Amino acid sequence: MQLTFYSAWYCPFAQRAWIALEHLGVPYSYQETDPYHKTEHWLDVSRGTGQVPVLQMLHQDRSELRVPGSLRAVEYLDEIAPNGRKLMPQNVSARAEARFWIDHQNSNIIPYFYRFLKAEIGSDAARLAEDSMTQNLLAFTNGMSPEGPYFFGAEPGIVDFSFAPFALRIELLLSHYKTFQLPQTGEKWARYGRWWQAMKSHPSFVATMPELETYTARLLTFYVPYSQGGGQLDVTQIR
Protein backbone atom coordinates (compact mmCIF):
# COMPACT_ATOMS: atom_id res chain seq x y z
CA MET A 1 0.00 0.00 0.00
CA GLN A 2 1.20 3.50 -0.86
CA LEU A 3 -0.11 6.25 1.40
CA THR A 4 0.00 9.92 0.44
CA PHE A 5 -0.72 12.43 3.19
CA TYR A 6 -2.15 15.72 1.93
CA SER A 7 -1.53 18.41 4.51
CA ALA A 8 -0.80 22.09 5.08
CA TRP A 9 2.05 22.78 7.49
CA TYR A 10 0.12 25.43 9.45
CA CYS A 11 -3.17 23.53 9.89
CA PRO A 12 -3.82 22.14 13.40
CA PHE A 13 -6.49 19.77 12.11
CA ALA A 14 -4.06 18.24 9.62
CA GLN A 15 -1.42 18.13 12.34
CA ARG A 16 -3.62 15.71 14.27
CA ALA A 17 -3.32 13.13 11.49
CA TRP A 18 0.37 13.92 10.99
CA ILE A 19 1.14 13.15 14.64
CA ALA A 20 -0.76 9.87 14.33
CA LEU A 21 1.28 8.90 11.25
CA GLU A 22 4.51 9.55 13.12
CA HIS A 23 3.47 7.87 16.35
CA LEU A 24 1.96 4.79 14.75
CA GLY A 25 4.85 4.29 12.35
CA VAL A 26 2.70 4.15 9.22
CA PRO A 27 4.87 4.79 6.12
CA TYR A 28 3.69 7.79 4.12
CA SER A 29 4.60 10.34 1.50
CA TYR A 30 3.97 13.96 2.53
CA GLN A 31 2.23 16.26 0.04
CA GLU A 32 2.12 19.94 1.02
CA THR A 33 -1.17 21.38 -0.21
CA ASP A 34 -2.84 24.78 -0.45
CA PRO A 35 -6.43 23.97 0.54
CA TYR A 36 -7.52 27.52 -0.31
CA HIS A 37 -6.71 26.85 -3.98
CA LYS A 38 -9.72 24.70 -4.76
CA THR A 39 -8.83 23.25 -8.12
CA GLU A 40 -10.89 20.51 -9.71
CA HIS A 41 -8.10 18.05 -8.90
CA TRP A 42 -7.95 19.05 -5.24
CA LEU A 43 -11.72 18.87 -4.83
CA ASP A 44 -11.60 15.38 -6.34
CA VAL A 45 -8.76 14.25 -4.04
CA SER A 46 -10.51 15.69 -0.97
CA ARG A 47 -13.87 14.19 -1.98
CA GLY A 48 -15.43 17.61 -2.31
CA THR A 49 -14.40 18.95 1.09
CA GLY A 50 -11.53 21.10 -0.17
CA GLN A 51 -9.89 20.70 3.23
CA VAL A 52 -6.83 19.02 4.70
CA PRO A 53 -5.97 16.47 5.88
CA VAL A 54 -6.62 13.75 3.33
CA LEU A 55 -5.13 10.26 3.34
CA GLN A 56 -4.91 8.70 -0.11
CA MET A 57 -4.19 4.97 -0.18
CA LEU A 58 -3.24 3.09 -3.33
CA HIS A 59 -3.43 -0.67 -2.81
CA GLN A 60 -1.54 -3.38 -4.67
CA ASP A 61 -4.63 -4.24 -6.70
CA ARG A 62 -4.66 -0.56 -7.83
CA SER A 63 -7.82 0.18 -5.86
CA GLU A 64 -7.85 3.54 -4.11
CA LEU A 65 -9.22 4.90 -0.86
CA ARG A 66 -9.29 8.56 0.17
CA VAL A 67 -10.02 9.50 3.78
CA PRO A 68 -10.65 13.22 4.43
CA GLY A 69 -10.98 14.77 7.88
CA SER A 70 -8.64 14.82 10.86
CA LEU A 71 -10.33 12.45 13.30
CA ARG A 72 -11.60 10.15 10.57
CA ALA A 73 -8.00 9.88 9.35
CA VAL A 74 -6.63 9.27 12.85
CA GLU A 75 -9.08 6.45 13.55
CA TYR A 76 -8.32 4.86 10.18
CA LEU A 77 -4.58 4.99 10.87
CA ASP A 78 -5.18 3.43 14.27
CA GLU A 79 -6.80 0.47 12.52
CA ILE A 80 -3.96 -0.15 10.05
CA ALA A 81 -0.91 0.62 12.24
CA PRO A 82 1.78 -2.02 11.61
CA ASN A 83 3.57 -2.07 14.96
CA GLY A 84 0.81 -2.85 17.45
CA ARG A 85 0.61 0.69 18.81
CA LYS A 86 -2.87 2.05 19.40
CA LEU A 87 -4.19 5.56 19.94
CA MET A 88 -7.74 4.56 20.81
CA PRO A 89 -8.26 2.73 24.12
CA GLN A 90 -9.02 -0.96 23.70
CA ASN A 91 -11.74 -1.00 26.36
CA VAL A 92 -15.13 -0.07 24.92
CA SER A 93 -16.02 2.19 27.85
CA ALA A 94 -12.68 3.98 27.61
CA ARG A 95 -13.21 4.49 23.87
CA ALA A 96 -16.54 6.15 24.59
CA GLU A 97 -14.83 8.37 27.16
CA ALA A 98 -12.11 9.30 24.67
CA ARG A 99 -14.70 10.28 22.07
CA PHE A 100 -16.51 12.39 24.68
CA TRP A 101 -13.37 14.42 25.42
CA ILE A 102 -12.52 14.83 21.74
CA ASP A 103 -16.02 16.16 21.16
CA HIS A 104 -15.48 18.48 24.14
CA GLN A 105 -12.36 19.85 22.44
CA ASN A 106 -14.15 20.36 19.14
CA SER A 107 -17.31 21.92 20.57
CA ASN A 108 -16.27 23.70 23.75
CA ILE A 109 -12.63 24.76 23.46
CA ILE A 110 -11.47 25.14 19.86
CA PRO A 111 -14.26 27.45 18.60
CA TYR A 112 -13.79 29.77 21.59
CA PHE A 113 -10.04 29.81 21.05
CA TYR A 114 -10.58 31.07 17.51
CA ARG A 115 -13.22 33.57 18.64
CA PHE A 116 -10.79 34.92 21.23
CA LEU A 117 -7.99 35.13 18.68
CA LYS A 118 -10.21 37.05 16.26
CA ALA A 119 -11.79 39.40 18.82
CA GLU A 120 -10.58 42.92 19.59
CA ILE A 121 -8.64 43.12 22.85
CA GLY A 122 -10.86 44.31 25.70
CA SER A 123 -14.11 43.80 23.80
CA ASP A 124 -17.13 41.96 25.18
CA ALA A 125 -16.59 39.30 22.52
CA ALA A 126 -13.01 38.78 23.70
CA ARG A 127 -14.03 38.50 27.36
CA LEU A 128 -16.81 36.02 26.58
CA ALA A 129 -14.55 33.88 24.40
CA GLU A 130 -11.74 33.96 26.98
CA ASP A 131 -14.05 32.95 29.82
CA SER A 132 -15.68 30.15 27.83
CA MET A 133 -12.39 28.78 26.54
CA THR A 134 -10.76 28.88 29.98
CA GLN A 135 -13.70 27.25 31.78
CA ASN A 136 -13.95 24.48 29.20
CA LEU A 137 -10.19 23.94 29.25
CA LEU A 138 -10.40 23.53 33.01
CA ALA A 139 -13.20 20.97 32.55
CA PHE A 140 -10.93 19.13 30.10
CA THR A 141 -8.17 19.13 32.71
CA ASN A 142 -10.57 17.80 35.33
CA GLY A 143 -11.06 14.75 33.11
CA MET A 144 -7.37 13.88 33.13
CA SER A 145 -5.88 10.98 35.03
CA PRO A 146 -4.37 12.34 38.28
CA GLU A 147 -1.18 10.35 37.70
CA GLY A 148 -0.55 11.31 34.09
CA PRO A 149 1.37 12.78 32.59
CA TYR A 150 -0.95 12.14 29.64
CA PHE A 151 -4.72 12.34 29.60
CA PHE A 152 -5.40 8.71 30.47
CA GLY A 153 -2.11 7.95 32.21
CA ALA A 154 1.43 6.95 31.33
CA GLU A 155 1.00 6.66 27.54
CA PRO A 156 -0.33 9.25 25.09
CA GLY A 157 -3.39 8.51 23.00
CA ILE A 158 -5.95 10.01 20.68
CA VAL A 159 -7.23 12.57 23.20
CA ASP A 160 -3.71 13.92 23.73
CA PHE A 161 -2.70 14.05 20.08
CA SER A 162 -6.00 15.55 18.93
CA PHE A 163 -5.62 18.52 21.29
CA ALA A 164 -1.85 19.12 21.23
CA PRO A 165 -1.91 21.25 18.02
CA PHE A 166 -4.47 23.55 19.61
CA ALA A 167 -2.70 23.69 22.96
CA LEU A 168 0.34 24.96 21.07
CA ARG A 169 -1.69 27.68 19.36
CA ILE A 170 -3.45 28.70 22.57
CA GLU A 171 -0.07 29.20 24.24
CA LEU A 172 1.70 30.84 21.29
CA LEU A 173 -0.92 32.93 19.52
CA LEU A 174 -2.97 34.19 22.45
CA SER A 175 0.10 35.30 24.39
CA HIS A 176 1.52 37.08 21.34
CA TYR A 177 -1.62 38.71 19.96
CA LYS A 178 -3.91 39.01 23.01
CA THR A 179 -1.41 39.21 25.92
CA PHE A 180 -3.20 36.20 27.43
CA GLN A 181 -1.69 33.60 29.72
CA LEU A 182 -3.43 30.58 31.18
CA PRO A 183 -3.59 30.55 34.99
CA GLN A 184 -0.42 29.18 36.58
CA THR A 185 -1.63 28.54 40.12
CA GLY A 186 -3.85 25.83 41.56
CA GLU A 187 -3.73 22.05 41.42
CA LYS A 188 -5.78 21.72 38.25
CA TRP A 189 -3.75 24.22 36.24
CA ALA A 190 -0.58 22.55 37.48
CA ARG A 191 -1.97 19.29 36.08
CA TYR A 192 -2.61 20.94 32.72
CA GLY A 193 0.92 22.32 32.74
CA ARG A 194 2.34 18.87 33.42
CA TRP A 195 0.30 17.44 30.54
CA TRP A 196 1.44 20.18 28.17
CA GLN A 197 5.10 19.82 29.11
CA ALA A 198 4.90 16.11 28.31
CA MET A 199 3.08 16.70 25.03
CA LYS A 200 5.16 19.57 23.67
CA SER A 201 8.35 17.52 23.96
CA HIS A 202 6.91 14.26 22.63
CA PRO A 203 8.91 13.14 19.56
CA SER A 204 5.81 12.39 17.48
CA PHE A 205 4.55 15.94 18.06
CA VAL A 206 7.91 17.62 17.51
CA ALA A 207 8.30 15.73 14.21
CA THR A 208 5.25 17.55 12.81
CA MET A 209 6.79 21.01 13.20
CA PRO A 210 9.04 21.32 10.12
CA GLU A 211 12.05 23.64 10.26
CA LEU A 212 11.61 23.88 14.01
CA GLU A 213 13.92 26.86 14.45
CA THR A 214 11.56 29.06 12.39
CA TYR A 215 8.28 27.22 12.96
CA THR A 216 6.80 29.47 15.65
CA ALA A 217 7.74 32.64 13.75
CA ARG A 218 6.06 31.30 10.62
CA LEU A 219 2.95 30.35 12.58
CA LEU A 220 2.73 33.84 14.05
CA THR A 221 2.95 35.33 10.57
CA PHE A 222 0.34 32.98 9.13
CA TYR A 223 -2.18 33.84 11.87
CA VAL A 224 -1.90 37.63 11.55
CA PRO A 225 -5.22 37.84 9.61
CA TYR A 226 -6.96 35.79 12.31
CA SER A 227 -5.65 38.11 15.02
CA GLN A 228 -7.23 41.00 13.11
CA GLY A 229 -10.64 39.37 12.81
CA GLY A 230 -10.08 37.62 9.47
CA GLY A 231 -9.21 34.07 8.50
CA GLN A 232 -11.62 31.19 8.08
CA LEU A 233 -15.10 31.73 9.48
CA ASP A 234 -16.08 28.10 10.09
CA VAL A 235 -13.43 27.52 12.76
CA THR A 236 -15.38 29.72 15.17
CA GLN A 237 -18.58 27.71 14.81
CA ILE A 238 -19.79 25.57 17.70
CA ARG A 239 -19.90 21.96 16.49
Secondary structure, DSSP 8 states (H G I E B T S, - for coil): -EEEEEE-TT-HHHHHHHHHHHHHT---EEEE--TTS--HHHHHHTTT---S-EEEEE-TTS-EEEEESHHHHHHHHHHH-TTS--SS-SSHHHHHHHHHHHHHIIIIIHHHHHHHHHS-TTSHHHHHHHHHHHHHHHHHHHTS-SS-SSSSSSS--HHHHHHHHHHHHHHHHHHHHH-------SHHHHHHHHHHHHHHT-HHHHTTSSSHHHHHHHHHHHTHHHHTT-S-SGGGS--
